Amino acid sequence: MDTDRLQSHIQRQGRVIAGFLLVVGFLIVRHCVVAPHLTALQASQQYEDATHERIKKGKVVNHELRAKRARLEKLEVQCTSLSGMAFSPAQAEEFLSDLEAFCEHSGCVIASLSFLNSEDQTSHDSGLAIVARGAALTVHGTYASVTRLIGKLQARQEKVWIDKLSIETLAPDPNRVVCYLTITIYVNFDEENVGHENGPIHN
């Protein structure tokens, strides 16, 4: 009887030890074989995800660069076109300072004159070679003299943009009008064009 119990006890102990060894063996195999593969698979997945993210960001950056390059090329074309119609600084100063006389030679009288975007309001530190300057005028005259003034402004070699224009009659003489003008010119501060002169205002 005691012998049977001892043998049963030994068998149970054997099964426990065998189970323990099996678990230990499984853990060893998992640690030495499975775990490295799982780590490698996780690292591979992370690398693939990071690669996809870099490719995605690269496409976005390339698209932005292409858009900026196209915008820059467009601005360069506009700048080149505009520089051919711009005033030199000396010409701009002469034109704006002689506006009153210019209007009088066209048969008009300036009632008011104010300058917009004056050189004092612009910054040369901005790196812009071409700067807009403008003036708002109120002139009195006949229809013929106002038409002559506008024609002479438009006939200049350096471009004068008329941004706003309105005309009202002056009572009691319907032949006399008041004209409200807003004009803009562009000044090229490029050193190559500073010394270029096209002559004074032609009246």
RARAMO-V790209 format. One record per residue. N is the residue number from 1. PSI is psi as a letter, one per 20 degrees, with the letter a starting at -180 (999 if undefined). Layout:
# RARAMO-V790209
N/PSI, N/PSI
This chain:
# RARAMO-V790209
1/g, 2/h, 3/h, 4/g, 5/h, 6/g, 7/h, 8/g, 9/g, 10/g, 11/g, 12/g, 13/g, 14/g, 15/h, 16/g, 17/g, 18/g, 19/g, 20/g, 21/h, 22/g, 23/g, 24/g, 25/g, 26/g, 27/h, 28/g, 29/g, 30/g, 31/h, 32/h, 33/g, 34/g, 35/g, 36/h, 37/g, 38/g, 39/g, 40/g, 41/g, 42/g, 43/g, 44/g, 45/g, 46/g, 47/g, 48/g, 49/g, 50/h, 51/g, 52/g, 53/g, 54/g, 55/g, 56/g, 57/h, 58/h, 59/g, 60/g, 61/g, 62/h, 63/g, 64/g, 65/g, 66/g, 67/g, 68/h, 69/g, 70/g, 71/g, 72/g, 73/h, 74/g, 75/h, 76/g, 77/g, 78/h, 79/g, 80/g, 81/g, 82/h, 83/h, 84/i, 85/j, 86/r, 87/q, 88/r, 89/h, 90/g, 91/g, 92/g, 93/g, 94/g, 95/g, 96/h, 97/h, 98/j, 99/g, 100/g, 101/h, 102/g, 103/g, 104/h, 105/i, 106/i, 107/j, 108/r, 109/p, 110/p, 111/h, 112/q, 113/p, 114/q, 115/q, 116/q, 117/l, 118/r, 119/h, 120/h, 121/i, 122/q, 123/p, 124/i, 125/i, 126/i, 127/j, 128/p, 129/h, 130/p, 131/p, 132/p, 133/q, 134/r, 135/q, 136/p, 137/q, 138/o, 139/q, 140/q, 141/a, 142/r, 143/g, 144/g, 145/h, 146/g, 147/g, 148/g, 149/g, 150/g, 151/g, 152/h, 153/g, 154/h, 155/i, 156/q, 157/g, 158/p, 159/p, 160/o, 161/p, 162/o, 163/h, 164/q, 165/p, 166/q, 167/p, 168/q, 169/q, 170/o, 171/q, 172/i, 173/o, 174/i, 175/i, 176/q, 177/r, 178/p, 179/p, 180/p, 181/p, 182/p, 183/q, 184/p, 185/r, 186/p, 187/p, 188/o, 189/j, 190/p, 191/h, 192/h, 193/i, 194/h, 195/i, 196/p, 197/p, 198/j, 199/r, 200/r, 201/p, 202/o, 203/999
